[in-house]
Amino acid sequence: MRRVSCAVSVLAVLVWMAALPAMAEMFGPGYQPCGDKPSTLAIVECVQAKTKAADQRLNAAYKALQARIDAAQRQPLLAAQRLWVQYRDANCGFYAAQEGTIREVQAAECLHSMTEDRARELEKAMKFE
């Protein structure tokens, strides 16, 4: 019975997350400082630095949300976060799997934009509790 309840909770969180607007925009306005770099390597390093900052923001938002939600919501949020990480990695792996230097930029920007969007999503989730 507990397993069914947990599965229903995870499903509810995923449905709620799916209802949120998808904001991922690769090569959006925040990309420009990186796009002005003189080489592909410099562009990728710039985007990776932005991803690191976005990941720190994501981790802070996740921890803050975990601290604010009901105990019954913590496991579903953890499950949803783990699934999101799997999805992000698979989705951005699609870009990295192709040959060419532009694919490195696309893969890096995919990680950045998706991480930034997830951080924003979790920050907004705290406003709806």
VENHUDA-V133266 format. One record per backbone hydrogen bond with DSSP energy under -0.5 kcal/mol. CO is the residue of the C=O (numbers start at 1). NH is the residue of the N-H. Records with the same first field share a line. If there is no record, write none. Layout:
CO->NH, NH
This chain:
1->5
2->6
3->7
4->8
5->9
6->10
7->11
8->12
9->13
10->14
11->15
12->16
13->17
14->18
15->19
16->20
17->20
21->23
25->28
28->31, 32
29->32
31->34, 35
32->36
34->37
39->43
40->44
41->45
42->46
43->47
44->48
45->49
46->50
47->51
48->52
49->53
50->54
51->55
52->56
53->57
54->58
55->59
56->60
57->61
58->62
59->63
60->64
61->65
62->66
63->67
64->68
65->68, 69
70->73, 74
71->74, 75
73->77
74->78
75->79
76->80
77->81
78->82
79->83
80->84
81->85
82->86
83->87
84->88
85->89
86->90
87->91
88->92
89->93
90->94
91->94, 95
92->96
93->97
95->98
100->103, 104
101->104, 105
102->106
103->107
104->108
105->109
106->110
107->111
108->112
109->113
110->114
111->115
112->116
113->117
114->118
115->119
116->120
117->121
118->122
119->123
120->124
121->125
122->126
124->127, 128
125->128
